[in-house]
Amino acid sequence: MAIKLYNTYTREKEEFYPLNPPTVTMYNCGPTVYDYAHIGNLRGYVNADLLRRLLEHNGYEVKQVINITDVGHLVDDGDEGEDKIEKGAKREKKSVEEIIEHYTQAFLDDLQSLNIDTSNVYKYPRATDHISEQIELIKTLEEKGYTYTTSDGVYFDTAKYEDYGKLSNLDVEGLKEGIRVEANPEKRNSTDFALWKFSKPEEKREQEWDSPWGIGFPGWHIECSAMAMKYLGETLDIHTGGIDHIPVHHTNEIAQSVCATGRPFSRFWLHHEFVNVKEGKMAKSEGNFIRLKTLRDRGYEPLHYRYLLLQAHYRSIINFSFEALEASAKALSRLVHFYAELKEVERDTPKSQSNNYEEEFFASLEDDINSAEALAVVWKLIKDETIPRGEKKYELELFDSILGLGLSKLSREIYNVPPEIEELARERQKAKEAKNYELADELRDKITSRGFVVRDTKDGYEIESAKFSS
C-alpha cells in the first residue's frame, strides 16, 4: 500500500512518491536556540522521526535535515524588534556563542531522550555557517527584480509573486485593506519581508556581517531556503513544521525559493498541530511552556510523553495535562511489562492465518501517519489470545521499530538492578522477618529514592525500576 500524506499546500491527502527514488529529501524546521525547547516544539520532531522510520521500512533512503536557527529570528514576525538570540544573550548575561552552544546541545539531548535517532539525521546546519549562501540567494532575487532596499534592510516584494499566500490561503488583498498603521512605512506591501537587515548605527551587535548592501544580518526566512537547497536540492520532497509556520515563515520560504529557482520548493508540506495547556497555546512568549525536564521533575520519563504524542494524530490538537501523561505512563508500563514477559519466547511457527495485524498497523500509518490507530492495533494484538506468544513478540518488535518506544531496552531496564539496591532489599527482607517494620520502611524509602520499587511476593520480594513499574 502506498503512503498517503496530507499536503497543506493542496489541502488534500496525496499519494507520496519521491522525486528521485529511492532517496527522500526531508527538511524539518529546527529550533531558534535562544531558550529551551518546550514539549509543544518537540512534537514535530517525534512525528518526523515516525515518518522517517515508516519511509525507511518502505524501502526509501531518507536524507533528513534539521536546521539550527542561531541568527535573524526577530521577536516580531513583521521584521521588527530584537533578534531572539541577541535578546537571550542579554537576558542571561552570556555571549551569543555561549547561548547558541548551550541551547543547541539541550535541543539535541531532548531529541535523544525521546528516542529520536539523531545519528540518522543527515545535517544540522547552522544559519551562521551559511551566510555566504544566503547572500548569494538574495543576490539572485535582486538580479531577477524581486527585491527593494529601505533604510533598514533589503525586502522581498510579495506583489511580484502571483501565488504568494497560497500555502496559508491568505487573503492578501483583504490584508492590505485591513492595515491602517504600517510599522515600517517604507515597505511597499504589508506582507513584504526582510531578506537582509541592516545593523543599527547606534547598536553594536555580536552577530553581523558585511554584504553587498551593507553591514547587517540575514532575515529568518532566507536561511531555511538557502540551507535546504544546499543540502537537499532546489525541490524538496517533504518540508515539515508547526501550523504556526504556515502563514508567515513557510509562506515566505516558498515565495523566495520559487522566485529564485523557478521551481517548486517542496512537493509536500506537513504541519503538526499545537500542544495546549489549560491556559491555551503553549508558548515561550506566554511563559507557560513545559520542558522535558519539567516532566522528569514530576517523576515522568520523556518516553511517557512520546507515547502520549503517539495516541493522537499529528494534525489534531493535544490538550496536555499531567493526568493525561499519567495515563500514558501507565499504558506504556503495561506494554513494556507485556513485552518483558516474552523475552525468552522464540517464534517457531508460521504466521497465523488470523494474524492481519501487520496489514492493519501499516495501513494506519500509511494513511497520513495515523499513529493513534496504529497504537490501537498494538493493543488489539496483545489482547488477541488466538495469536501465539512468539508471534506476538515478533510483531511487537516490528511495530516498535516504527513507533520508536524502545521496548527491548526498556524491558531490560525494568530488572536491571544495581548490587547496592539488591543489598538494601535483602536488608529490608531481614528487617521484616525480624519484625523491625520501622527499619524495613526506612530501607524501602531508600530504595524508592534511588528510582526503584520493591514489592513483597509470596516467595519473598521483587525489585524493578520505578521508570516503568506496573
C-alpha positions as CSV (number, residue, x, y, z in Angstrom):
1,M,0.0,0.0,0.0
2,A,1.3,3.4,-0.9
3,I,1.9,6.1,1.7
4,K,-0.6,8.9,1.6
5,L,0.2,12.3,3.3
6,Y,-2.0,15.4,3.8
7,N,-0.3,18.1,1.8
8,T,-1.0,21.6,3.4
9,Y,-0.3,23.2,0.1
10,T,-3.0,21.4,-1.9
11,R,-5.3,20.7,1.2
12,E,-5.6,17.1,0.0
13,K,-4.3,13.7,1.1
14,E,-2.0,12.7,-1.7
15,E,-0.1,9.5,-2.6
16,F,3.6,10.1,-1.8
17,Y,6.4,9.3,-4.1
18,P,9.9,10.9,-4.1
19,L,11.3,13.0,-6.9
20,N,14.4,10.8,-7.2
21,P,13.7,7.4,-5.7
22,P,14.8,5.7,-3.6
23,T,16.0,8.9,-1.9
24,V,13.5,11.0,0.0
25,T,14.7,14.5,0.9
26,M,13.1,15.9,4.1
27,Y,13.6,19.3,5.8
28,N,12.3,19.8,9.3
29,C,12.2,23.4,10.6
30,G,14.6,23.4,13.6
31,P,14.7,25.4,16.8
32,T,15.7,29.0,17.4
33,V,18.3,28.3,20.0
34,Y,17.7,31.2,22.4
35,D,15.9,29.1,25.1
36,Y,15.0,25.5,25.8
37,A,12.5,23.7,23.6
38,H,9.1,23.1,25.2
39,I,7.2,19.9,24.7
40,G,5.0,21.5,22.1
41,N,8.1,22.4,20.0
42,L,9.3,18.8,20.3
43,R,6.1,17.3,18.9
44,G,7.1,17.9,15.3
45,Y,10.4,16.0,15.6
46,V,8.7,13.0,17.1
47,N,6.4,13.0,14.1
48,A,9.2,13.5,11.6
49,D,11.1,10.6,13.3
50,L,8.0,8.4,12.9
51,L,7.7,9.4,9.2
52,R,11.3,8.7,8.6
53,R,11.1,5.2,10.2
54,L,8.0,4.5,8.1
55,L,9.6,5.6,4.8
56,E,12.7,3.5,5.6
57,H,10.5,0.5,6.3
58,N,9.0,1.0,2.8
59,G,12.4,0.9,1.2
60,Y,13.3,4.5,0.9
61,E,16.6,6.2,1.9
62,V,15.8,9.4,3.8
63,K,18.1,12.4,3.6
64,Q,16.9,14.4,6.6
65,V,18.0,17.9,7.6
66,I,17.0,19.8,10.8
67,N,18.3,23.4,10.8
68,I,19.6,25.4,13.8
69,T,18.4,29.0,13.7
70,D,21.1,30.9,15.5
71,V,20.6,34.4,14.0
72,G,18.0,36.5,12.3
73,H,14.8,35.4,14.0
74,L,13.3,38.6,15.3
75,V,10.8,38.7,18.2
76,D,8.2,40.0,15.8
77,D,7.3,38.2,12.5
78,G,6.8,41.6,10.9
79,D,10.6,42.1,10.8
80,E,10.6,44.4,13.8
81,G,12.1,44.1,17.2
82,E,15.2,42.5,18.6
83,D,16.9,39.3,17.4
84,K,15.9,36.5,19.7
85,I,19.5,35.2,20.0
86,E,20.9,38.6,21.0
87,K,18.0,39.1,23.4
88,G,18.7,35.7,25.0
89,A,22.3,36.6,25.5
90,K,21.4,39.8,27.2
91,R,18.9,38.0,29.4
92,E,21.4,35.5,30.7
93,K,24.4,37.9,30.6
94,K,26.3,35.5,28.4
95,S,27.9,35.7,24.9
96,V,25.8,34.9,21.9
97,E,28.1,31.9,21.2
98,E,27.5,30.5,24.8
99,I,23.8,30.8,24.3
100,I,23.9,29.1,20.9
101,E,26.1,26.2,22.2
102,H,24.1,25.6,25.3
103,Y,20.6,25.6,23.8
104,T,21.7,23.6,20.7
105,Q,23.1,20.9,22.9
106,A,20.0,21.0,25.1
107,F,17.8,20.5,22.0
108,L,19.9,17.5,20.7
109,D,19.7,16.0,24.2
110,D,15.9,16.3,24.2
111,L,15.7,14.5,20.8
112,Q,17.8,11.6,22.1
113,S,15.6,11.5,25.3
114,L,12.6,11.0,23.1
115,N,14.3,8.1,21.3
116,I,14.8,10.1,18.1
117,D,17.8,8.6,16.4
118,T,19.9,11.7,15.8
119,S,22.6,9.7,14.1
120,N,20.2,9.1,11.1
121,V,19.8,12.9,10.5
122,Y,22.0,14.0,7.6
123,K,22.8,17.5,8.7
124,Y,22.0,20.0,11.5
125,P,23.2,23.1,9.6
126,R,23.5,26.4,11.4
127,A,22.4,29.7,9.8
128,T,25.6,31.4,10.9
129,D,27.7,28.9,9.0
130,H,25.8,29.6,5.7
131,I,25.9,33.4,5.5
132,S,27.6,33.3,2.0
133,E,24.8,31.0,0.7
134,Q,22.1,33.4,2.0
135,I,23.8,36.4,0.4
136,E,24.1,34.6,-2.9
137,L,20.4,33.7,-2.8
138,I,19.4,37.3,-2.0
139,K,21.7,38.5,-5.0
140,T,19.8,36.1,-7.3
141,L,16.4,37.5,-6.1
142,E,17.8,41.0,-6.6
143,E,19.0,40.3,-10.1
144,K,15.6,38.9,-11.0
145,G,13.9,42.0,-9.8
146,Y,12.1,40.7,-6.6
147,T,13.8,43.0,-4.0
148,Y,14.0,46.6,-3.0
149,T,16.0,48.4,-0.3
150,T,14.8,50.6,2.5
151,S,16.6,52.4,5.3
152,D,16.6,49.3,7.5
153,G,17.1,46.4,5.0
154,V,16.6,44.6,1.8
155,Y,13.0,43.3,1.3
156,F,11.2,40.8,-0.9
157,D,8.4,42.4,-2.9
158,T,5.5,39.9,-2.4
159,A,3.4,41.7,-5.0
160,K,5.7,40.3,-7.7
161,Y,4.9,36.6,-6.8
162,E,1.5,35.8,-8.1
163,D,1.0,32.7,-5.8
164,Y,2.0,34.5,-2.6
165,G,-0.1,33.2,0.3
166,K,-1.3,30.0,-1.4
167,L,0.0,27.8,1.3
168,S,-2.0,29.6,4.0
169,N,-4.9,30.6,1.8
170,L,-4.0,34.1,2.7
171,D,-6.3,36.9,1.6
172,V,-3.5,39.3,0.6
173,E,-5.8,42.0,-0.8
174,G,-8.0,41.9,2.3
175,L,-4.9,42.0,4.5
176,K,-3.7,45.1,2.7
177,E,-7.1,46.8,3.1
178,G,-7.1,46.0,6.8
179,I,-3.7,47.6,7.5
180,R,-4.2,51.1,8.8
181,V,-0.9,51.8,10.5
182,E,2.2,50.2,9.0
183,A,5.1,49.7,11.4
184,N,7.5,50.2,8.6
185,P,6.1,52.9,6.2
186,E,8.9,52.2,3.7
187,K,7.5,48.7,2.9
188,R,5.6,48.6,-0.4
189,N,3.2,45.9,0.8
190,S,2.3,44.8,4.3
191,T,3.3,41.2,3.5
192,D,6.8,42.1,2.3
193,F,9.6,40.6,4.4
194,A,13.2,41.2,5.1
195,L,15.9,39.2,3.4
196,W,18.8,41.2,5.0
197,K,18.5,43.6,7.9
198,F,21.0,46.4,8.4
199,S,22.7,46.8,11.8
200,K,21.5,49.9,13.6
201,P,24.3,52.5,13.8
202,E,23.7,53.1,17.4
203,E,23.8,49.4,18.3
204,K,26.8,47.0,18.2
205,R,25.6,43.5,17.5
206,E,27.6,40.4,18.4
207,Q,26.5,38.9,15.1
208,E,26.8,41.0,12.0
209,W,28.4,40.5,8.5
210,D,29.4,42.6,5.6
211,S,27.3,42.2,2.4
212,P,26.8,44.0,-0.9
213,W,24.1,46.1,0.8
214,G,25.8,46.9,4.0
215,I,26.7,45.5,7.4
216,G,23.9,43.5,8.9
217,F,22.4,40.1,9.3
218,P,20.1,37.8,7.3
219,G,16.3,37.5,7.8
220,W,14.9,34.4,9.4
221,H,13.2,33.0,6.3
222,I,16.1,33.2,3.9
223,E,18.3,30.9,6.0
224,C,15.9,28.0,5.6
225,S,15.7,28.3,1.8
226,A,19.5,28.6,1.5
227,M,20.3,25.7,3.7
228,A,17.6,23.4,2.5
229,M,18.5,23.9,-1.2
230,K,22.3,23.5,-0.5
231,Y,21.8,20.1,1.1
232,L,18.6,18.7,-0.5
233,G,18.3,20.4,-3.9
234,E,16.1,23.1,-5.3
235,T,12.9,21.0,-4.9
236,L,12.4,19.0,-1.6
237,D,10.2,16.0,-1.2
238,I,8.9,16.9,2.2
239,H,9.1,20.0,4.4
240,T,7.6,19.9,7.9
241,G,6.9,22.3,10.8
242,G,4.2,23.5,13.1
243,I,1.0,25.1,11.9
244,D,2.2,28.4,13.3
245,H,4.8,28.4,10.5
246,I,2.2,28.3,7.7
247,P,1.1,32.0,7.4
248,V,4.5,33.7,7.6
249,H,7.6,31.6,7.7
250,H,6.7,28.8,5.3
251,T,4.7,31.2,3.0
252,N,7.8,33.4,2.7
253,E,10.2,30.4,2.2
254,I,8.1,29.3,-0.8
255,A,7.9,32.8,-2.3
256,Q,11.7,33.5,-2.2
257,S,12.7,29.9,-3.2
258,V,10.3,29.6,-6.2
259,C,11.2,33.1,-7.4
260,A,14.9,32.3,-7.2
261,T,14.9,28.9,-8.9
262,G,11.7,28.9,-11.0
263,R,10.9,25.5,-9.5
264,P,8.5,24.3,-6.7
265,F,10.3,24.5,-3.4
266,S,8.7,21.4,-1.7
267,R,6.3,18.9,-3.1
268,F,4.7,18.0,0.2
269,W,4.1,20.3,3.2
270,L,3.3,18.6,6.5
271,H,2.3,20.6,9.6
272,H,1.6,19.4,13.1
273,E,-0.9,21.0,15.5
274,F,-0.3,22.6,18.8
275,V,0.1,21.0,22.2
276,N,-2.1,23.2,24.5
277,V,-2.2,23.5,28.3
278,K,-5.3,24.7,30.2
279,E,-4.2,28.3,29.7
280,G,-4.2,27.9,25.9
281,K,-1.4,27.5,23.4
282,M,1.9,26.7,24.9
283,A,4.5,29.4,24.0
284,K,7.7,30.7,25.4
285,S,6.4,34.3,25.0
286,E,3.5,33.4,27.3
287,G,5.8,31.9,29.9
288,N,3.6,28.7,30.2
289,F,5.9,26.3,28.4
290,I,6.7,22.9,29.9
291,R,10.1,21.2,29.2
292,L,11.0,17.6,29.3
293,K,12.9,18.4,32.5
294,T,9.6,19.6,34.0
295,L,8.2,16.1,33.3
296,R,11.3,14.4,34.8
297,D,11.0,16.6,37.9
298,R,7.4,15.3,38.3
299,G,8.6,11.7,38.1
300,Y,7.9,11.0,34.4
301,E,10.1,9.9,31.6
302,P,10.4,11.6,28.1
303,L,9.2,8.3,26.6
304,H,5.9,8.7,28.5
305,Y,5.5,11.9,26.5
306,R,6.4,10.2,23.3
307,Y,3.7,7.6,24.0
308,L,1.2,10.4,24.7
309,L,2.0,12.0,21.3
310,L,1.5,8.7,19.5
311,Q,-2.0,8.5,20.9
312,A,-3.1,11.4,18.8
313,H,-3.0,12.2,15.1
314,Y,-0.3,14.8,14.4
315,R,-2.9,17.1,12.8
316,S,-5.1,17.2,15.9
317,I,-4.6,19.4,18.9
318,I,-3.3,17.8,22.1
319,N,-4.6,19.2,25.4
320,F,-1.7,18.4,27.7
321,S,-2.3,17.6,31.4
322,F,-0.4,15.6,33.9
323,E,-3.5,13.4,34.3
324,A,-3.2,12.5,30.6
325,L,0.6,11.9,31.0
326,E,-0.1,9.7,34.0
327,A,-2.5,7.6,31.9
328,S,0.2,7.3,29.1
329,A,2.8,6.3,31.7
330,K,0.6,3.5,32.9
331,A,-0.2,2.3,29.4
332,L,3.5,2.3,28.4
333,S,4.4,0.5,31.6
334,R,1.8,-2.3,30.8
335,L,3.2,-2.5,27.3
336,V,6.8,-2.8,28.5
337,H,5.9,-5.4,31.1
338,F,4.0,-7.5,28.5
339,Y,7.0,-7.4,26.2
340,A,9.4,-8.3,29.1
341,E,7.4,-11.4,29.7
342,L,8.0,-12.5,26.1
343,K,11.8,-12.1,26.3
344,E,12.6,-15.8,26.3
345,V,9.9,-16.7,23.7
346,E,11.0,-17.7,20.2
347,R,8.9,-17.5,17.1
348,D,9.0,-21.1,15.8
349,T,5.7,-21.4,14.0
350,P,4.5,-19.9,10.7
351,K,2.3,-16.7,10.8
352,S,-1.2,-17.5,11.9
353,Q,-3.9,-17.2,9.3
354,S,-5.9,-15.0,11.6
355,N,-3.0,-12.6,12.0
356,N,-3.7,-9.5,9.9
357,Y,-2.2,-7.1,12.4
358,E,0.8,-6.1,10.3
359,E,-1.5,-5.1,7.4
360,E,-3.7,-3.1,9.9
361,F,-0.8,-1.5,11.6
362,F,0.9,-0.3,8.4
363,A,-2.4,0.6,6.7
364,S,-2.9,3.0,9.6
365,L,0.5,4.6,9.4
366,E,0.4,4.8,5.6
367,D,-2.8,6.8,5.9
368,D,-1.2,10.1,6.8
369,I,0.8,8.7,9.7
370,N,-2.2,7.8,11.9
371,S,-0.2,6.8,14.9
372,A,-3.3,6.7,17.1
373,E,-4.9,3.9,15.0
374,A,-1.5,2.1,14.8
375,L,-1.2,2.1,18.6
376,A,-4.7,0.7,18.9
377,V,-3.6,-2.2,16.6
378,V,-0.8,-2.9,19.0
379,W,-3.3,-3.4,21.9
380,K,-5.6,-5.5,19.8
381,L,-2.7,-7.8,19.1
382,I,-1.8,-8.0,22.8
383,K,-5.3,-8.9,23.8
384,D,-5.8,-11.5,21.0
385,E,-5.5,-14.9,22.6
386,T,-5.5,-16.7,19.3
387,I,-2.1,-15.4,18.4
388,P,0.9,-17.4,19.8
389,R,3.2,-15.5,22.2
390,G,6.2,-16.0,20.0
391,E,4.3,-14.4,17.1
392,K,3.2,-11.5,19.3
393,K,6.9,-10.9,20.3
394,Y,7.9,-10.8,16.6
395,E,5.1,-8.4,15.7
396,L,5.7,-6.1,18.7
397,E,9.4,-5.8,17.8
398,L,8.4,-4.9,14.2
399,F,5.8,-2.4,15.3
400,D,8.2,-0.8,17.8
401,S,10.9,-0.3,15.1
402,I,8.4,2.3,13.7
403,L,6.8,3.6,16.9
404,G,10.3,4.1,18.5
405,L,9.4,3.4,22.1
406,G,12.4,1.1,22.6
407,L,10.6,-1.8,24.2
408,S,13.6,-4.1,24.2
409,K,15.8,-1.6,26.0
410,L,13.0,-0.6,28.5
411,S,12.3,-4.2,29.3
412,R,15.9,-4.8,30.2
413,E,15.9,-1.6,32.4
414,I,13.0,-3.0,34.4
415,Y,15.0,-5.7,36.1
416,N,18.5,-4.2,35.7
417,V,19.0,-3.7,39.4
418,P,22.4,-2.5,40.8
419,P,24.1,-4.6,43.5
420,E,23.7,-1.8,46.1
421,I,19.9,-1.8,45.6
422,E,19.8,-5.6,45.8
423,E,21.7,-5.3,49.2
424,L,19.2,-2.8,50.5
425,A,16.3,-5.1,49.5
426,R,18.0,-8.1,51.3
427,E,18.4,-5.9,54.5
428,R,14.8,-4.9,54.3
429,Q,13.7,-8.5,54.0
430,K,15.7,-9.4,57.1
431,A,14.2,-6.5,59.0
432,K,10.7,-7.7,58.1
433,E,11.5,-11.2,59.2
434,A,12.8,-9.7,62.5
435,K,9.5,-7.7,62.7
436,N,11.5,-4.5,62.7
437,Y,9.0,-2.7,60.4
438,E,10.3,0.8,61.1
439,L,13.7,-0.2,59.7
440,A,12.0,-2.1,56.8
441,D,10.1,1.1,55.9
442,E,13.2,3.2,56.0
443,L,15.1,0.8,53.7
444,R,12.1,0.7,51.3
445,D,12.2,4.6,51.2
446,K,15.9,4.5,50.4
447,I,15.2,2.1,47.5
448,T,12.4,4.3,46.3
449,S,14.5,7.5,46.5
450,R,17.1,5.8,44.2
451,G,14.5,5.1,41.4
452,F,13.4,1.5,42.2
453,V,10.4,-0.2,43.6
454,V,10.4,-3.2,45.9
455,R,7.3,-5.4,46.2
456,D,6.6,-8.3,48.5
457,T,5.7,-11.6,46.9
458,K,4.7,-15.0,48.3
459,D,8.3,-16.1,47.7
460,G,10.0,-13.0,49.2
461,Y,10.2,-9.9,47.1
462,E,10.9,-8.5,43.6
463,I,12.6,-5.2,42.5
464,E,12.2,-3.2,39.4
465,S,13.0,0.2,38.0
466,A,10.4,2.8,39.0
467,K,10.6,4.3,35.5
468,F,8.3,1.7,34.1
469,S,6.9,0.0,37.1
470,S,3.5,-1.6,36.7
